[in-house]
Amino acid sequence: MNLKKSLIIGILLSLIGLVLWESFWLQQGKYADFDRNKALWAVQRAKVENANPNDVVLIGSSRVLFDIQLNEWEKETGIRPIQLAIPGSTPLPVFHDLVNNSDFKGTILVGVTPSLFFSTVSDKKGSWKSSQSKVDYYYEQTYAQRINHQLSIPLQKNLAFISEKKGIDGINLKALLNHIKIGKRVKNDKPSFPSFSDIDIDRNVKMTIKTSQDTAFANIIKRKWSYKSTDTTPPKNIDKKGVLEFFRKDAKKFKKKGGNLILLRSPSTGYYRNKENNFYSRPEFWDILLKKNDAKGYHFEDYKAFKYLDCPEWSHLSAKDAQFFTTELVKIMKADGELSN
């Protein structure tokens, strides 16, 4: 009897604790959100296996995640793209996987963020490993990992406190412990990085309203982007020749089996736009990329409607501008015959 009472009391105390902890974070302005993890990416990658020639797959780095809105794309075409873009990474490993390990013959839109796309073909570099780790996880994940992810979805959807967000606004145990300052530890003057986007279960990402409307908050992100660097500081990694050769082989193979390849250069402003002009000039990078792959490309500078779009933190569009960008971009592509209606 005592054991039964102890069990009931333990369960009640646990539930009360969970309710109080969740209530606390809700009062702090936190909310339920999906984790940006490998499992969420793998679910979308699995959709490619059953995709048909009318389907569209989006790859690239964070600009494709922020700037291409799945709802708007679907409204214009009747087709919801498969979002496989990965922040802070080169899309080359993902494109290589799609071309060589799937029978997909539809449209692949490749986002070209110069500093990442032309960074490397070395599997030792961070921008490559970030993409490759997602691809590897897709093939290596166990049934237990798949089930665990599916079981976690209802919790992620409804509870704020289980968030796995990192940075200064992370509220999981590891992130909270990192916020504790003890004794005279070596000071780290590197700017902390806040989360500035929301993500849906199909990886549709939108910039938070706070980022687009709160200049002070956006400046925190800008300080992170430009830490110990200026727009005239040379990039650490550029492998133009290696990237062009690697991508050309896969692009040729993809088009040979009937695939439709589209390249996209999304808007950037301020620090990033200046740096891209200084070290990744359009004639020497974008134009050559299109020429060597005989691919259709869309550069934001070529369209008056896009040329002056503002990026609140220099690199990504606000949710409202991303919706506009997606809608107008799809209309242009349809007019060019690049997309089915």
GUNU-418624 format. One record per residue (C-alpha): residue in three letters; z, x, y. Coordinates in steps of 0.25 Angstrom, whole numbers, padded with zeros to 4 digits, always signed. Layout:
<sites>
ALAZXY;...
</sites>
This chain:
<sites>
MET+0000+0000+0000;ASN+0004+0011+0010;LEU-0010+0018+0007;LYS-0017+0005+0010;LYS-0010+0004+0023;SER-0012+0018+0026;LEU-0027+0016+0024;ILE-0028+0004+0032;ILE-0020+0010+0044;GLY-0029+0022+0043;ILE-0042+0014+0043;LEU-0037+0006+0055;LEU-0032+0018+0063;SER-0046+0024+0060;LEU-0053+0012+0065;ILE-0045+0011+0078;GLY-0047+0026+0080;LEU-0062+0024+0079;VAL-0062+0012+0088;LEU-0054+0019+0099;TRP-0063+0032+0098;GLU-0076+0024+0099;SER-0070+0016+0111;PHE-0066+0029+0118;TRP-0080+0034+0117;LEU-0086+0021+0121;GLN-0078+0021+0133;GLN-0083+0035+0136;GLY-0097+0030+0137;LYS-0101+0035+0123;TYR-0109+0026+0114;ALA-0115+0025+0100;ASP-0128+0034+0098;PHE-0135+0039+0086;ASP-0134+0054+0083;ARG-0146+0063+0086;ASN-0145+0070+0072;LYS-0154+0074+0061;ALA-0152+0062+0053;LEU-0157+0053+0064;TRP-0170+0061+0065;ALA-0172+0061+0050;VAL-0172+0046+0050;GLN-0184+0046+0060;ARG-0191+0058+0053;ALA-0191+0049+0040;LYS-0199+0039+0047;VAL-0210+0048+0048;GLU-0212+0047+0033;ASN-0216+0033+0033;ALA-0223+0033+0047;ASN-0238+0029+0048;PRO-0249+0035+0056;ASN-0246+0025+0068;ASP-0232+0031+0069;VAL-0227+0041+0080;VAL-0217+0052+0078;LEU-0211+0059+0090;ILE-0207+0073+0089;GLY-0202+0083+0100;SER-0189+0087+0107;SER-0180+0078+0115;ARG-0190+0074+0126;VAL-0198+0066+0115;LEU-0184+0060+0111;PHE-0181+0056+0125;ASP-0194+0053+0131;ILE-0201+0045+0120;GLN-0194+0031+0118;LEU-0197+0025+0105;ASN-0195+0010+0110;GLU-0206+0012+0121;TRP-0215+0019+0111;GLU-0214+0008+0101;LYS-0216-0003+0112;GLU-0230+0004+0116;THR-0235+0007+0102;GLY-0227-0002+0092;ILE-0223+0011+0085;ARG-0209+0017+0086;PRO-0210+0032+0085;ILE-0202+0041+0076;GLN-0194+0050+0085;LEU-0192+0064+0079;ALA-0190+0072+0092;ILE-0178+0082+0092;PRO-0171+0087+0104;GLY-0171+0102+0107;SER-0182+0105+0097;THR-0196+0108+0094;PRO-0204+0097+0087;LEU-0212+0107+0079;PRO-0203+0106+0066;VAL-0204+0091+0066;PHE-0219+0091+0068;HIS-0220+0101+0057;ASP-0212+0092+0048;LEU-0220+0079+0051;VAL-0233+0086+0050;ASN-0230+0093+0037;ASN-0220+0085+0030;SER-0225+0071+0033;ASP-0237+0062+0032;PHE-0236+0057+0046;LYS-0249+0055+0052;GLY-0245+0047+0065;THR-0242+0052+0079;ILE-0233+0063+0082;LEU-0229+0065+0096;VAL-0224+0079+0099;GLY-0215+0081+0111;VAL-0218+0094+0118;THR-0206+0100+0125;PRO-0211+0114+0128;SER-0198+0121+0127;LEU-0195+0116+0113;PHE-0209+0113+0108;PHE-0214+0128+0111;SER-0201+0134+0108;THR-0202+0139+0093;VAL-0207+0138+0079;SER-0195+0146+0074;ASP-0185+0139+0065;LYS-0174+0148+0071;LYS-0175+0141+0085;GLY-0166+0129+0089;SER-0178+0120+0093;TRP-0184+0122+0080;LYS-0172+0121+0071;SER-0168+0108+0079;SER-0181+0101+0074;GLN-0181+0107+0060;SER-0167+0103+0057;LYS-0171+0089+0059;VAL-0183+0090+0050;ASP-0175+0098+0039;TYR-0164+0087+0039;TYR-0174+0076+0037;TYR-0178+0083+0024;GLU-0164+0088+0020;GLN-0155+0076+0023;THR-0148+0071+0011;TYR-0146+0056+0007;ALA-0131+0057+0012;GLN-0136+0061+0026;ARG-0146+0050+0027;ILE-0135+0040+0022;ASN-0125+0046+0032;HIS-0135+0044+0043;GLN-0138+0030+0040;LEU-0123+0026+0039;SER-0120+0033+0052;ILE-0130+0025+0060;PRO-0122+0012+0062;LEU-0110+0021+0067;GLN-0119+0029+0076;LYS-0125+0016+0082;ASN-0111+0010+0085;LEU-0101+0021+0087;ALA-0101+0031+0098;PHE-0090+0040+0093;ILE-0098+0046+0082;SER-0109+0051+0091;GLU-0114+0065+0087;LYS-0118+0068+0101;LYS-0116+0083+0106;GLY-0113+0089+0119;ILE-0103+0085+0130;ASP-0104+0070+0127;GLY-0103+0072+0112;ILE-0091+0064+0106;ASN-0091+0068+0091;LEU-0079+0077+0087;LYS-0087+0090+0088;ALA-0092+0088+0102;LEU-0078+0083+0106;LEU-0072+0096+0101;ASN-0082+0104+0108;HIS-0077+0098+0121;ILE-0063+0104+0119;LYS-0060+0116+0128;ILE-0049+0125+0122;GLY-0043+0137+0128;LYS-0052+0148+0135;ARG-0065+0146+0127;VAL-0078+0153+0131;LYS-0083+0144+0142;ASN-0097+0138+0138;ASP-0105+0135+0151;LYS-0116+0129+0144;PRO-0118+0114+0149;SER-0114+0104+0139;PHE-0125+0094+0134;PRO-0123+0079+0135;SER-0131+0069+0127;PHE-0141+0062+0136;SER-0148+0052+0126;ASP-0147+0041+0117;ILE-0154+0040+0103;ASP-0157+0028+0095;ILE-0158+0028+0080;ASP-0173+0031+0079;ARG-0170+0042+0089;ASN-0175+0035+0101;VAL-0168+0043+0113;LYS-0166+0039+0127;MET-0159+0047+0138;THR-0146+0041+0143;ILE-0145+0034+0156;LYS-0135+0043+0160;THR-0144+0055+0159;SER-0155+0049+0167;GLN-0146+0043+0178;ASP-0134+0053+0179;THR-0140+0065+0186;ALA-0127+0073+0184;PHE-0128+0070+0169;ALA-0142+0074+0168;ASN-0138+0087+0175;ILE-0129+0091+0164;ILE-0141+0090+0154;LYS-0150+0098+0164;ARG-0139+0109+0165;LYS-0140+0110+0149;TRP-0155+0111+0149;SER-0155+0122+0160;TYR-0143+0130+0155;LYS-0145+0144+0159;SER-0159+0142+0162;THR-0169+0138+0173;ASP-0183+0133+0172;THR-0188+0147+0173;THR-0180+0153+0162;PRO-0189+0156+0150;PRO-0188+0148+0137;LYS-0181+0155+0126;ASN-0191+0150+0115;ILE-0206+0148+0117;ASP-0216+0150+0105;LYS-0228+0144+0110;LYS-0238+0151+0100;GLY-0229+0148+0088;VAL-0227+0133+0092;LEU-0242+0131+0095;GLU-0246+0136+0081;PHE-0235+0129+0074;PHE-0237+0116+0080;ARG-0253+0117+0079;LYS-0252+0118+0064;ASP-0244+0105+0062;ALA-0252+0098+0073;LYS-0265+0101+0066;LYS-0259+0097+0053;PHE-0254+0084+0058;LYS-0267+0080+0065;LYS-0275+0083+0053;LYS-0267+0073+0045;GLY-0270+0062+0055;GLY-0258+0064+0064;ASN-0258+0061+0079;LEU-0251+0072+0088;ILE-0246+0069+0102;LEU-0239+0079+0111;LEU-0230+0075+0122;ARG-0224+0082+0134;SER-0213+0074+0139;PRO-0208+0075+0154;SER-0198+0086+0159;THR-0193+0089+0173;GLY-0185+0099+0181;TYR-0180+0111+0173;TYR-0188+0108+0160;ARG-0201+0105+0167;ASN-0200+0117+0175;LYS-0197+0126+0163;GLU-0208+0120+0155;ASN-0218+0122+0166;ASN-0213+0137+0167;PHE-0213+0140+0153;TYR-0222+0130+0145;SER-0234+0128+0155;ARG-0242+0116+0151;PRO-0255+0124+0149;GLU-0249+0134+0140;PHE-0240+0125+0131;TRP-0244+0110+0132;ASP-0259+0111+0134;ILE-0260+0122+0123;LEU-0252+0114+0113;LEU-0261+0102+0115;LYS-0274+0110+0114;LYS-0269+0118+0102;ASN-0266+0105+0094;ASP-0277+0096+0100;ALA-0266+0086+0103;LYS-0264+0074+0112;GLY-0253+0078+0122;TYR-0245+0070+0133;HIS-0239+0078+0144;PHE-0231+0070+0154;GLU-0237+0078+0166;ASP-0250+0071+0163;TYR-0245+0057+0166;LYS-0241+0053+0180;ALA-0231+0043+0174;PHE-0224+0054+0167;LYS-0225+0066+0176;TYR-0214+0063+0185;LEU-0204+0057+0175;ASP-0190+0063+0177;CYS-0181+0069+0166;PRO-0167+0067+0170;GLU-0163+0080+0163;TRP-0176+0087+0164;SER-0181+0085+0150;HIS-0180+0070+0145;LEU-0184+0056+0151;SER-0174+0046+0154;ALA-0174+0033+0145;LYS-0182+0025+0155;ASP-0192+0036+0158;ALA-0193+0039+0143;GLN-0197+0024+0141;PHE-0207+0025+0152;PHE-0213+0038+0146;THR-0214+0033+0132;THR-0221+0020+0136;GLU-0231+0027+0145;LEU-0233+0038+0136;VAL-0237+0029+0124;LYS-0246+0021+0133;ILE-0253+0034+0136;MET-0254+0038+0122;LYS-0259+0024+0118;ALA-0270+0025+0128;ASP-0274+0039+0123;GLY-0275+0033+0109;GLU-0264+0042+0104;LEU-0255+0030+0099;SER-0258+0017+0092;ASN-0253+0004+0098;
</sites>
